[in-house]
Each structure stands twice: as structure tokens, then as C-alpha cells.
Amino acid sequence: MKSYNSSRRGLALALLAMLFSTSALIADNLPPLPSESISSITARNLKTHLSFLASDELGGRYSFSQGNRIAARYLAAQLESFGYRGAARDGSFLQKVPLARGAVDVSRSGLSLTMNGTRQEFRYETDYMLESPQVADIPEEMKGDLVFVGYGISSPKNRYDDYAGLDVRGRVVITVKGTPDSLKGVSINEAERGNAAARAAGAQGLIVISEGLLSSYETFSAGYAQNQYFRIAQSPLATPGFQKEDFFPQIVQAGPSLVKAIAGLLGEEESALISPNGRPLPPRAIPVTIEIKTRFQAEDLPPTYNVAGLLEGADPRLKDEYIVLGAHYDHLEKGSDGSVYNGADDNASGTAAVLEMARAFTVGPRPKRSVMVIFYTAEEIGLRGSKFFTDYEPLLPLENAVANFNLDMVGRSGADPADKDLTGKDAVFLLGAARRSTELYNISEETNAETVRLRLDHSYKGQRGLMFFRSDHYNFDRHGVPVIWYHTGGPPEYHKPADDIDKIDFEKMERIARLAFATGWRVANLDHRLVIDKSPASARTL
């Protein structure tokens, strides 16, 4: 026993020494921080910007409002005064984002199943619905063979794969909501089931059978099926380099009559698909062709703009690569009673912080890599501004983007330690830091320890665990770019008129902006690109 304890102590000391030596190695290899640039980011400057952006005169900065356009001009003028050049295609700072509002045209849309020359027709709304039918994101015509994939789960780590032995490339898969008995109590992440698993397997479409929806389908479909959606008023197929396979699988929510037809094709009782209760559901191909025709009614909306500026890097070899500093500057339209949703925290706080970070990059020496600063419009209506930049009109090649730093709601402090949705004065949520690059995570941690020493909380998942997908960094993550989202949480005033400047903690904002700048500075000055050692499934759901 004594010998074992001695060996264990020796091993612990060796591991400790290795840890310290690794930490020292990281610190030694990181680019030194520009103290003058960091200290130039001040609470006073942040308050100056935020006071203007969150003023009543701007009316909430709704994407299609005059206040939004005034805010865009203000941001462009600030970037120009810092020495950035306009990054838009026309040389200005304003990238026009063409948007429309539309809904599915029920009378001209439909779905059919054909087997041995016999064709069954199904009506939109009555028999099926599309899940979040963003007009420009799905093809108007889709045709393919059907494959039933049971629960639609592909989890190699749990030795379970409904797609095993099936070729679903270019086909439409049918999944049943639920979990087999063999996986009860097991954690299945979003990349292993549903639309993400279908996309990873190469499916072009997905039919979902959900007991929860079917129990109230008629009531729900009457309102949901014709909902108005904001979309980008340009087909992505017109975008150079965009391929048809880049569409995310079209997701169909099956109504009662469609479920009945599918059950008949499978030789199953409807109850086996609606309420599987953990029973095995053997995946198999079905000799049936499905066709989906989707037509839309849409109206173009007034112009709205991303604001984009570029600071060219100083290194001739690395300047074609760039980091992205981003924040959405739009918020909500006025209430029916005339109330103004100023959005001081959401997201005048992140916008002001990125402005200060942008200026700090011009204080002292230029970074080796270029710096792209983007203020996104239309975040509040579905991340449309950032999606336009990444999917339709990248102003620089996305493959040259080294990292994206997103600041969205960085202005609040919670006084109650029991409040898990709002960080305290010395803490901030960081989402995505280790999602693709362990090196980015390590740089962030080391830089924080050297500078502002905030408590970095990487655990925040938000409602239903989907928080990561709710801000503009996600559109970069879908393209494989490492990201960090800085976020102080959801205060009770979120999306209410009471989100005003009097609740902002400017000293905390200063620390967060300094941390984000210092981390970005180091990434922009590395002698190599960030090592990407993780590849989470990139579900293109927005």
C-alpha cells in the first residue's frame, strides 16, 4: 500500500509538472498583447455609442425602419473614421440585404406518392405542412424515392444506427418521433437524430411523424401552415459556388391522412408509427416515388443593410486571411401602442462593444491578418443578415475566415447567484469556444487569465438546449468557421420596452470587449491558422 501511494504521488507530480509546462508553452507561443490597444477600450466610449444606438430617436432599430438606416449610417461613419475601408461590393460600407415576406401558396402546392403507376395526392395544410418554410431556402420542386429509417437516429458511440446499410443519398427519409428502448436514458445530441442525421446521410428531404403534432393537427395547421415568413429575396442557386445539394433537407410534418398512407405502404398499423413506445422499427427502402411542389406568395420589403468594413492585415502572406468581429444592430419594431423597444442590451451593447474593438485594432501596430467588422441586420427575424453574408454574398472568401467573434447581449449583470440565465458582475457566457477548435478555447482561457479575469461559463444551453443556434455566429459555424459567442444571458426585460440604458453595466461591458479584442488579436497574429480538431454536424436549419 505504501509503495502504491508513493507511485501515485509521483504520477500526480509528473502530471502537474506537465500541466504547468504545457501552460507555459501556450503562453510563450502566443502573440504578445498590445496593452495600449486593450486599455483604449473604455466604459466611457461604450456608453457614448450605446446612448445613441438605444435612444428613443432611433425607435428600436427595426430592420425596415428609418431608425435602422440611421444606425447603419452611424456605424459606417465610425468605421470610416477609424481607417477601415468599405467592404461591400460597391466599395461602400453598406451591403444591401434583399428581403421579402411570404407564405406558402396553399392552392398551388401539394405532395404526391406514386407506386406501381398509382398516384395518391395530398394537399398542403390539410394533409401535411413544411417546417419553417423559408421561401428561398427550399426548392419549388422535389422528387425522390422513399426510405423509412425508423427513429432516424445515427449514434455510433451508442452502437445504434437506423441508417446502417441504407443508401439515402438524394432520397426522402421518413422518421418517427421517439427513442427505442435500447437508448432510453442515453444522451443523444442534435447531430445524431432528426434533420441533422438526415443531412449527414445525404437525404434531400425528411418526413416526420409526430404523435404530439397529430393529436392537435387540424387546430395547429390552420394557423401555422400559412404563417408569414421573412426570407432572402434571391435564390441561392443564383449565387456562384452554391450547389443544389447545399439545400438543407426539406422537412415535412405529416398529417393524419399522410401517416395513414405511409403506414399502408409499410404494411404497418398506424399506431405503430404514431405511438411506437420504444418498439423496434426496422428501417427499409419503400418502392415509392414522392414529389413535393411548393409555391409561394411573397412581397418585397424595403431595403435593409449589413454594415461591413475591412482593415487590411500587415503581413503580405497572411493578409488574405481574416477574423470576423460581428454584432447585430437591429431590434424590434414599435408596439401597437407606440412603445419603443430600444434594445439597449439586445443588441446595442454588442454593437457598441464591436465598435470599440474595431477602433482598438487601429491603435498601435496592425494585426498580421485582416479584420472584417460586420454589423448584421435582420437578426431578430431569423439571422437573415448574417445568412445573406455567409450563403449568398460573402464579401471575402469564407474559406479564408479564421474565426468569428460574435457579441450579442453583453451588457447585463445579475445580482442573484441563483439566476442561471443571467451572469453575475464577474462572469460571462461563452458559447462555441471549443466546438470546432480546442486551440481557440485554450487561447481564450489563457488570454482571460492574463487580462480581465472574468469567470468564463461554457455551460449555458438556454431553453431546450438550443441556445447556440440563436445568434449570428451560427451561420459561420455551419460553414466550419470556429466561433465564440460572448453573452451575458437573458434578463427579464428581454424583448420588452424596459430594455433601456439604465440597466447596462458598462464596467462589465468594458471587460468583455477587452477580452474579445485580446483573443481576436492573438488569433489574427498567430503564425498558423487555428487548428480545427472537431467537426460537429452542421445542421442548416435557418
C-alpha positions in Angstrom: 0.0 0.0 0.0 2.8 2.4 0.9 4.5 1.7 -2.4 1.3 2.3 -4.3 0.7 5.7 -2.6 4.3 6.7 -3.4 3.8 5.8 -7.0 0.5 7.7 -7.2 2.1 10.8 -5.7 4.9 10.6 -8.2 2.5 10.3 -11.0 0.5 13.2 -9.8 3.6 15.4 -9.5 4.6 14.4 -13.0 1.2 15.3 -14.4 1.2 18.6 -12.5 4.6 19.4 -14.0 3.4 18.5 -17.4 0.4 20.8 -17.0 2.5 23.7 -15.9 5.0 23.2 -18.7 2.1 23.0 -21.3 0.6 26.1 -19.9 3.9 27.9 -20.1 4.4 26.7 -23.6 1.0 28.1 -24.6 1.8 31.4 -23.0 5.2 31.6 -24.6 3.9 30.8 -28.1 1.0 33.2 -28.0 1.5 36.6 -29.7 2.1 39.3 -27.1 -0.9 41.5 -26.3 -0.9 45.3 -27.2 -1.6 46.9 -23.8 -2.3 50.3 -25.3 -4.9 48.9 -27.6 -6.6 47.0 -24.9 -6.7 49.9 -22.5 -8.2 52.1 -25.2 -11.5 50.2 -24.9 -13.3 52.1 -22.1 -16.7 52.1 -20.4 -17.0 55.8 -21.3 -16.6 55.2 -25.0 -19.0 52.2 -24.8 -21.6 54.4 -23.2 -21.3 57.1 -25.8 -22.1 54.6 -28.6 -24.8 52.8 -26.8 -26.5 56.0 -25.7 -27.0 56.9 -29.4 -28.0 53.5 -30.6 -30.5 52.8 -27.8 -32.1 56.3 -27.9 -35.8 56.8 -28.4 -35.0 58.8 -31.6 -33.9 55.6 -33.4 -37.2 53.9 -32.5 -35.7 50.5 -31.8 -33.7 50.0 -35.0 -36.3 47.6 -36.6 -34.8 46.2 -39.8 -37.1 48.1 -42.2 -37.3 51.4 -40.3 -35.7 54.8 -40.7 -34.1 54.3 -37.3 -32.3 51.2 -38.6 -30.9 53.1 -41.6 -29.7 56.0 -39.3 -28.0 53.4 -37.1 -26.3 51.9 -40.2 -25.0 55.3 -41.3 -23.7 56.0 -37.8 -21.8 52.6 -37.8 -20.4 53.2 -41.3 -19.2 56.6 -40.4 -17.5 55.3 -37.3 -15.7 52.6 -39.2 -14.5 55.0 -41.8 -13.2 57.4 -39.2 -11.2 54.5 -37.7 -9.5 53.9 -41.0 -11.5 50.9 -42.3 -12.5 50.7 -45.9 -15.9 49.8 -47.1 -16.2 46.1 -47.7 -19.4 46.0 -49.7 -19.2 45.0 -53.4 -19.7 48.7 -54.5 -16.9 49.9 -52.2 -19.3 51.3 -49.6 -19.8 50.1 -46.1 -23.5 49.1 -46.8 -24.2 45.6 -48.1 -27.8 45.5 -49.2 -29.7 42.5 -47.9 -32.8 41.9 -50.1 -35.6 40.5 -48.0 -39.2 39.6 -48.7 -42.1 38.5 -46.6 -44.0 35.5 -47.9 -46.2 32.4 -47.2 -46.8 29.1 -48.8 -49.5 29.4 -51.6 -51.8 26.6 -50.4 -53.8 26.3 -53.7 -50.7 25.8 -55.8 -48.7 23.4 -53.5 -49.0 19.7 -53.0 -47.4 16.3 -52.4 -47.9 13.0 -54.2 -46.9 9.4 -53.7 -46.6 7.1 -56.7 -46.3 3.3 -56.5 -46.7 0.9 -59.5 -48.3 3.7 -61.5 -50.9 4.5 -58.8 -50.7 8.1 -57.6 -52.0 9.4 -54.3 -52.4 13.2 -53.9 -52.1 15.2 -50.7 -52.9 18.8 -50.0 -50.8 21.3 -48.2 -52.1 22.3 -44.8 -54.9 19.6 -44.8 -52.5 16.6 -45.1 -49.0 18.0 -44.4 -47.0 21.1 -43.5 -43.5 22.2 -44.2 -41.4 23.0 -41.1 -40.3 26.7 -41.2 -40.7 27.1 -45.0 -38.2 29.9 -45.6 -39.1 30.8 -49.1 -35.7 30.9 -50.8 -34.2 28.0 -48.8 -36.1 25.2 -50.3 -36.6 24.2 -54.0 -40.0 24.6 -55.5 -39.8 21.1 -57.0 -38.5 18.0 -55.3 -38.7 14.4 -56.4 -37.1 11.2 -54.9 -37.5 7.7 -53.6 -38.7 7.0 -50.1 -36.8 5.3 -47.3 -38.2 4.5 -43.9 -35.4 5.0 -41.2 -37.4 4.2 -38.0 -36.5 6.7 -35.3 -33.9 8.4 -37.6 -31.1 8.1 -35.1 -27.5 7.6 -36.0 -25.3 7.3 -32.9 -22.1 5.3 -33.5 -20.9 6.0 -29.9 -24.0 4.1 -28.6 -23.8 1.4 -31.3 -27.1 2.4 -32.8 -27.7 3.4 -36.4 -31.1 3.5 -38.2 -29.2 4.4 -41.4 -26.9 1.4 -41.4 -26.9 -0.5 -44.7 -29.2 2.0 -46.4 -28.3 4.4 -49.2 -30.4 7.5 -48.6 -28.4 9.9 -50.8 -30.8 12.1 -52.8 -33.8 10.3 -51.3 -36.5 11.3 -48.8 -36.4 9.6 -45.4 -39.3 9.0 -43.1 -38.7 9.2 -39.3 -40.9 8.6 -36.3 -40.6 10.8 -33.2 -39.3 8.8 -30.2 -36.5 6.8 -28.8 -36.0 3.0 -28.9 -35.9 1.1 -25.6 -32.3 0.3 -26.2 -31.4 4.1 -26.0 -33.8 5.0 -23.1 -31.8 7.2 -20.6 -29.0 7.7 -23.1 -27.9 11.2 -24.2 -28.4 11.7 -27.9 -27.2 15.0 -29.2 -28.7 17.1 -32.0 -26.2 15.9 -34.6 -27.3 12.3 -34.2 -31.0 12.5 -35.0 -33.7 14.3 -37.0 -32.7 16.7 -39.7 -29.0 16.8 -38.8 -28.7 13.0 -39.2 -30.7 13.1 -42.4 -28.4 15.7 -43.9 -25.3 13.9 -42.8 -26.6 10.8 -44.6 -27.2 12.8 -47.8 -31.0 12.8 -47.8 -32.7 15.6 -49.7 -35.9 15.5 -47.7 -37.4 14.4 -44.4 -40.9 13.4 -43.4 -41.5 13.5 -39.6 -44.3 11.5 -37.9 -45.0 13.1 -34.5 -47.6 11.9 -32.1 -47.6 15.3 -30.3 -48.5 17.1 -33.5 -51.0 14.6 -34.8 -53.1 14.9 -31.6 -53.9 18.5 -32.5 -53.0 18.6 -36.2 -56.2 20.2 -37.5 -56.2 23.1 -34.9 -52.4 23.7 -35.3 -52.2 23.5 -39.1 -55.0 26.1 -39.6 -52.7 28.8 -38.1 -49.2 27.5 -38.7 -49.3 26.4 -42.4 -49.9 29.9 -43.7 -47.7 31.8 -41.3 -45.8 34.7 -42.8 -42.0 34.2 -43.1 -39.1 36.5 -43.8 -36.8 35.2 -46.5 -33.9 36.4 -48.6 -35.4 37.6 -51.9 -32.8 35.9 -54.0 -32.4 32.2 -54.9 -29.2 30.8 -53.5 -28.9 28.8 -56.8 -28.0 32.1 -58.4 -25.1 32.5 -56.1 -21.7 31.5 -57.6 -20.5 28.3 -56.0 -23.8 27.4 -54.5 -24.9 23.8 -55.3 -28.4 22.3 -55.2 -27.1 19.8 -52.6 -26.4 22.7 -50.3 -30.1 23.0 -49.6 -31.0 21.6 -46.2 -33.4 18.6 -46.4 -36.9 19.8 -46.8 -38.8 18.9 -43.6 -42.4 17.7 -43.9 -44.6 17.3 -40.9 -47.1 14.6 -41.7 -50.8 15.0 -41.1 -53.2 12.1 -40.3 -54.0 11.1 -43.9 -50.4 11.1 -45.0 -49.5 9.0 -42.0 -52.2 6.5 -42.9 -50.9 6.2 -46.4 -47.3 5.7 -45.2 -48.4 3.0 -42.8 -50.2 1.2 -45.6 -47.1 1.3 -47.8 -45.1 -0.2 -44.9 -47.7 -2.8 -44.1 -47.9 -1.4 -40.6 -50.7 -0.3 -38.3 -50.9 3.5 -37.9 -50.4 3.1 -34.2 -47.0 1.5 -34.7 -45.8 4.8 -36.3 -47.7 7.3 -34.2 -47.0 5.7 -30.8 -44.0 3.3 -31.2 -43.4 3.3 -27.4 -39.8 2.2 -27.9 -40.6 -0.8 -30.1 -38.1 -1.7 -32.9 -38.9 -0.1 -36.2 -37.0 -1.9 -39.0 -35.6 0.6 -41.5 -36.1 -0.2 -45.1 -36.5 1.2 -48.6 -40.0 1.7 -50.0 -40.7 1.3 -53.8 -42.5 4.7 -53.9 -41.7 8.0 -55.5 -42.5 11.2 -53.7 -43.0 14.6 -55.4 -43.4 17.8 -53.5 -44.4 21.0 -55.3 -44.1 24.2 -53.2 -45.2 27.6 -54.4 -45.1 30.9 -52.5 -46.7 34.2 -52.3 -44.3 37.0 -51.4 -43.9 40.7 -51.2 -40.5 42.5 -51.4 -39.7 44.6 -48.3 -37.9 48.0 -48.1 -34.1 47.7 -48.3 -32.0 46.9 -45.2 -28.3 46.7 -44.9 -25.4 44.9 -43.2 -22.6 47.3 -42.4 -19.2 45.9 -43.3 -15.7 47.4 -43.0 -12.3 45.9 -43.6 -8.9 46.6 -42.0 -6.2 45.0 -44.2 -3.6 42.9 -42.4 0.0 44.0 -42.3 1.6 40.6 -43.3 1.8 40.1 -47.1 1.5 36.3 -46.6 -1.4 36.3 -44.1 -3.5 39.4 -45.0 -5.8 37.4 -47.3 -6.9 35.5 -44.2 -9.2 37.4 -41.8 -11.0 37.3 -38.5 -14.6 38.5 -38.2 -15.9 40.7 -35.5 -19.7 40.8 -35.5 -22.8 42.0 -33.8 -26.4 42.5 -34.9 -27.6 46.1 -34.7 -31.3 45.6 -35.4 -34.0 45.2 -32.8 -37.8 45.3 -32.8 -40.5 47.5 -34.3 -42.6 49.8 -32.2 -45.5 48.3 -30.3 -49.1 49.0 -31.4 -49.4 51.5 -28.5 -46.3 53.4 -29.8 -43.9 51.9 -27.2 -40.3 51.8 -28.2 -38.2 48.7 -27.9 -34.8 50.4 -27.6 -32.8 47.1 -27.2 -30.0 48.6 -25.0 -28.7 45.2 -24.2 -30.2 43.5 -27.3 -28.1 44.4 -29.1 -26.8 48.0 -28.8 -24.4 46.5 -26.2 -22.8 44.1 -28.6 -22.8 46.7 -31.4 -21.0 49.3 -29.2 -18.5 46.7 -28.0 -17.6 45.7 -31.5 -17.2 49.4 -32.5 -14.7 49.8 -29.7 -12.9 46.6 -30.6 -12.7 47.7 -34.2 -11.1 51.0 -33.2 -8.7 49.2 -30.9 -7.3 47.3 -33.9 -6.2 50.6 -35.3 -4.4 51.7 -32.1 -0.8 50.6 -32.4 0.6 48.1 -34.8 -1.7 46.5 -37.5 -2.5 42.8 -37.0 -1.0 40.3 -39.4 -4.3 39.1 -40.7 -7.1 41.3 -41.9 -10.1 42.2 -39.7 -13.6 42.2 -41.1 -16.2 44.0 -39.0 -19.8 43.3 -39.7 -22.9 44.7 -38.1 -25.8 42.5 -39.2 -29.3 43.5 -39.9 -32.4 41.3 -39.6 -31.1 39.1 -36.8 -34.4 39.3 -35.0 -36.3 37.9 -37.9 -34.2 34.8 -38.4 -30.5 35.6 -38.6 -31.2 36.8 -42.2 -28.4 39.4 -42.4 -25.6 37.0 -41.4 -27.1 34.3 -43.6 -27.0 36.6 -46.6 -23.3 37.2 -45.9 -22.4 33.6 -45.5 -24.7 31.9 -48.0 -25.4 34.4 -50.7 -22.8 37.2 -50.9 -19.6 36.6 -48.9 -17.6 39.8 -49.2 -14.4 37.8 -48.8 -13.9 34.0 -49.4 -15.4 32.2 -46.4 -12.6 29.6 -46.6 -10.2 32.4 -45.6 -12.2 33.2 -42.4 -10.1 32.1 -39.5 -12.5 32.8 -36.6 -15.8 34.6 -35.9 -16.3 36.6 -32.6 -19.9 37.4 -32.0 -21.1 39.8 -29.3 -24.8 39.6 -28.7 -26.2 41.0 -25.4 -23.1 41.7 -23.3 -24.4 44.5 -21.1 -26.1 43.0 -18.1 -25.2 41.7 -14.6 -27.4 39.6 -12.4 -27.4 40.1 -8.6 -29.0 36.8 -7.7 -26.5 33.9 -7.8 -29.5 31.5 -8.2 -30.3 33.1 -11.5 -28.8 30.7 -14.1 -29.9 32.7 -17.1 -28.0 36.0 -16.2 -24.4 36.1 -15.4 -23.0 38.0 -12.3 -20.8 41.0 -12.4 -17.6 39.0 -12.9 -18.9 36.3 -15.3 -19.8 35.9 -18.9 -21.2 33.0 -21.0 -19.0 31.8 -23.9 -20.8 29.6 -26.4 -19.0 27.6 -29.0 -15.4 28.3 -27.9 -14.4 24.6 -28.0 -17.0 23.4 -30.6 -14.5 23.2 -33.5 -11.1 24.3 -32.2 -9.6 23.3 -28.9 -6.8 25.7 -29.7 -9.3 28.6 -29.8 -10.7 27.6 -26.4 -7.2 27.4 -25.0 -6.3 30.9 -26.4 -9.4 32.3 -24.9 -8.8 30.8 -21.5 -5.1 31.9 -21.4 -6.0 35.4 -22.6 -8.7 35.8 -20.0 -6.2 34.8 -17.3 -3.7 37.4 -18.5 -6.2 40.2 -18.8 -9.7 40.8 -17.4 -10.0 37.5 -15.4 -13.7 37.0 -15.8 -15.4 33.7 -14.9 -16.0 32.1 -18.3 -19.1 29.9 -18.2 -19.2 27.5 -21.1 -22.2 25.5 -19.8 -25.1 27.7 -20.9 -27.6 25.9 -23.1 -30.7 28.1 -22.7 -34.2 26.8 -23.3 -34.4 23.3 -24.7 -30.6 23.3 -25.0 -30.7 25.2 -28.3 -29.1 28.5 -27.3 -26.1 28.1 -29.5 -28.2 28.3 -32.7 -29.9 31.6 -31.8 -27.4 34.2 -32.9 -25.4 35.2 -36.0 -22.2 33.2 -35.2 -24.2 30.1 -36.1 -24.2 30.9 -39.8 -20.4 30.9 -39.7 -20.3 27.7 -37.7 -22.4 26.0 -40.3 -19.6 26.7 -42.8 -16.9 25.3 -40.4 -15.5 28.6 -39.1 -14.5 28.5 -35.4 -16.7 30.9 -33.3 -17.1 32.4 -29.9 -20.4 34.0 -28.8 -20.0 36.3 -25.8 -23.3 36.7 -24.0 -24.4 37.8 -20.5 -27.7 36.0 -20.5 -31.4 36.7 -20.8 -32.7 39.4 -18.4 -36.4 39.8 -17.6 -36.5 42.8 -19.8 -35.5 40.8 -22.9 -37.6 41.9 -25.9 -39.6 44.4 -23.8 -39.6 48.2 -23.8 -37.8 48.2 -20.4 -34.5 47.0 -22.1 -33.0 50.5 -21.6 -29.6 52.0 -20.9 -30.2 52.5 -17.2 -29.8 48.7 -16.7 -26.4 48.4 -18.5 -23.2 47.5 -16.6 -20.6 49.4 -18.6 -17.7 48.3 -16.5 -18.5 44.7 -17.2 -19.0 45.5 -20.9 -15.5 47.0 -20.9 -14.0 43.8 -19.6 -15.9 41.6 -22.1 -14.9 43.8 -25.0 -11.3 43.8 -23.9 -11.3 40.0 -23.6 -12.9 39.6 -27.0 -10.5 42.0 -28.6 -7.4 40.5 -27.0 -8.5 37.0 -28.0 -9.2 38.2 -31.6 -5.8 40.0 -31.7 -4.0 36.8 -30.8 -5.9 34.7 -33.4 -5.2 37.5 -36.0 -1.5 37.3 -35.2 -0.8 33.6 -34.9 1.9 32.3 -37.2 -0.5 29.5 -38.3 -4.3 29.1 -38.7 -6.3 27.8 -35.8 -6.1 24.0 -35.6 -9.6 22.6 -36.2 -9.9 19.3 -34.4 -13.6 18.9 -34.2 -16.3 18.6 -36.8 -19.8 18.8 -35.3 -22.7 18.2 -37.8 -23.7 21.5 -39.3 -27.5 21.4 -39.5 -28.6 24.1 -41.9 -31.9 24.9 -40.2 -32.1 28.6 -40.7 
